[in-house]
Every structure is written in C-alpha cells, then in structure tokens.
Amino acid sequence: MVTSIILINAEREKINDVAAQLAGIEGISEAYSVSGQYDIIAIARVPAAEDLAQLVTSKLLGISAITKTETLLAFKAYSRHDLESMFEVGV
C-alpha cells in the first residue's frame, strides 16, 4: 500500500467543489480544506506506485480548478490512531 499526502492549491472560489470532487476519486481516502500555504490536503492510499502516478497525473489533472500540487510520499505511519486500531479486535 502506498500512502501519500497531496498538497493542493485551487482557484479560491472553487475550493469546496475541488475538495468534493477529490473525495469522490477512488484512491483518495480523505480531503481536507485547510488554512495556510495550501487550500486542500488530500490523503491518497493506493496499492502501488503506478496507481499513485495514474491518480496524480491523470485524475487530478482532470480537475481544472486545481492550480498546483505537491505530492509527499509517506514512508512509515506513527499515528496513535493506527496503532490503537490494531488492538481493537472484536470491539
């Protein structure tokens, strides 16, 4: 499984529309509108690097209101949430 964080800038008046479109794309598990340097952060979880390449260079490219992206690859998860969920068998 390949996990990546995609930092996105979008046309100001279309941020909500872009986030909604992202949420509907297979491989995007979460999309957040955020404050700061970027407008949206999307979390992508796909089976392989080739799937991530297809997602970023094809599916995201199809959203015309996206003006810039920066894709970060995650190497290892240190989330307490992820660790706790492993021990919640049968809960």
QUIKADA-V911268 format. One record per residue. N is the residue number from 0. RES is the residue in one letter. OMEGA is omega in radians with two decimals (999 if undefined). Layout:
n:N res:RES omega:OMEGA
n:N res:RES omega:OMEGA
//
This chain:
n:0 res:M omega:3.10
n:1 res:V omega:3.09
n:2 res:T omega:3.09
n:3 res:S omega:3.07
n:4 res:I omega:-3.10
n:5 res:I omega:3.12
n:6 res:L omega:-2.96
n:7 res:I omega:2.90
n:8 res:N omega:-3.11
n:9 res:A omega:3.05
n:10 res:E omega:-3.01
n:11 res:R omega:-3.06
n:12 res:E omega:-3.09
n:13 res:K omega:-3.09
n:14 res:I omega:-3.12
n:15 res:N omega:3.11
n:16 res:D omega:3.14
n:17 res:V omega:3.14
n:18 res:A omega:3.12
n:19 res:A omega:3.10
n:20 res:Q omega:3.13
n:21 res:L omega:-3.12
n:22 res:A omega:-3.14
n:23 res:G omega:-3.11
n:24 res:I omega:3.08
n:25 res:E omega:-3.10
n:26 res:G omega:3.05
n:27 res:I omega:-3.10
n:28 res:S omega:-3.12
n:29 res:E omega:3.02
n:30 res:A omega:-3.10
n:31 res:Y omega:2.90
n:32 res:S omega:-3.02
n:33 res:V omega:3.02
n:34 res:S omega:3.10
n:35 res:G omega:-3.04
n:36 res:Q omega:-3.12
n:37 res:Y omega:-3.12
n:38 res:D omega:-3.06
n:39 res:I omega:2.97
n:40 res:I omega:3.11
n:41 res:A omega:3.06
n:42 res:I omega:3.13
n:43 res:A omega:3.06
n:44 res:R omega:-3.08
n:45 res:V omega:-3.09
n:46 res:P omega:-3.01
n:47 res:A omega:-3.14
n:48 res:A omega:3.13
n:49 res:E omega:3.11
n:50 res:D omega:3.09
n:51 res:L omega:3.10
n:52 res:A omega:3.12
n:53 res:Q omega:-3.13
n:54 res:L omega:-3.05
n:55 res:V omega:-3.02
n:56 res:T omega:-3.13
n:57 res:S omega:-3.05
n:58 res:K omega:3.12
n:59 res:L omega:3.11
n:60 res:L omega:3.13
n:61 res:G omega:3.10
n:62 res:I omega:-2.98
n:63 res:S omega:-3.12
n:64 res:A omega:3.05
n:65 res:I omega:-3.10
n:66 res:T omega:-3.12
n:67 res:K omega:3.03
n:68 res:T omega:2.98
n:69 res:E omega:-3.05
n:70 res:T omega:3.12
n:71 res:L omega:3.09
n:72 res:L omega:3.09
n:73 res:A omega:3.12
n:74 res:F omega:-3.07
n:75 res:K omega:3.13
n:76 res:A omega:3.08
n:77 res:Y omega:-3.06
n:78 res:S omega:3.06
n:79 res:R omega:3.13
n:80 res:H omega:-3.14
n:81 res:D omega:-3.12
n:82 res:L omega:-3.14
n:83 res:E omega:-3.10
n:84 res:S omega:3.12
n:85 res:M omega:-3.06
n:86 res:F omega:-3.12
n:87 res:E omega:3.14
n:88 res:V omega:3.09
n:89 res:G omega:-3.13
n:90 res:V omega:999
//
